[in-house]
Amino acid sequence: MHLRPLELPRDAEALSAFEAGYDTSVIYRVERQDLAFALVEERRAEPFRKRYDAGGFAEDVEDADFTVAAEAEDGSLAGFACVRLDEWNRSAELSALFVAPACKGQGLGRRLLEQATAFARSSGARCLWLETQSSNHPAIGFYLKSGFAFSGLDTALYDPRETAPEEVALFFSQPLET
């Protein structure tokens, strides 16, 4: 697996064909408790299935200050990550991190995250943050194991016409300054 910058227009076709998503039988349900929230792990009888619209990937790349692509031996796109810098608060957003289904479980996500983190740190960001869905149990586990901590949620961020009712925006962050 070869890591290199993700570039447009070079990678436009591969991005538009990239399949990203997850299946999980465990999600986090958000319970409201007065002025607090609780995340409750919930097992589902039917797996939750999420597929991302590849149409937005090019926008992630265009808006990014840093991109990295994982190119398989056959030249196909195996995964990618994007980071966007926010100068006003010296933070970096991991705006995209995707691994092709056939390449999951091989350490590729960790390699992409290491590259993204190194860029954010070298850019002077004080933290790296990200947003994912409460239904994305596999990613949440990955981020927690990678040193991120839960830092908040937004129950109104997602358009209910575009997402399932069980999807709530969860935010995770990792300090970069020592």
Helices and strands as residue ranges (DSSP letters): E 2-4, H 12-17, E 21-33, E 36-51, G 54-56, H 57-63, E 66-71, E 77-86, G 87-89, E 91-99, G 101-103, H 108-122, E 127-133, H 137-145, E 149-154, E 169-175
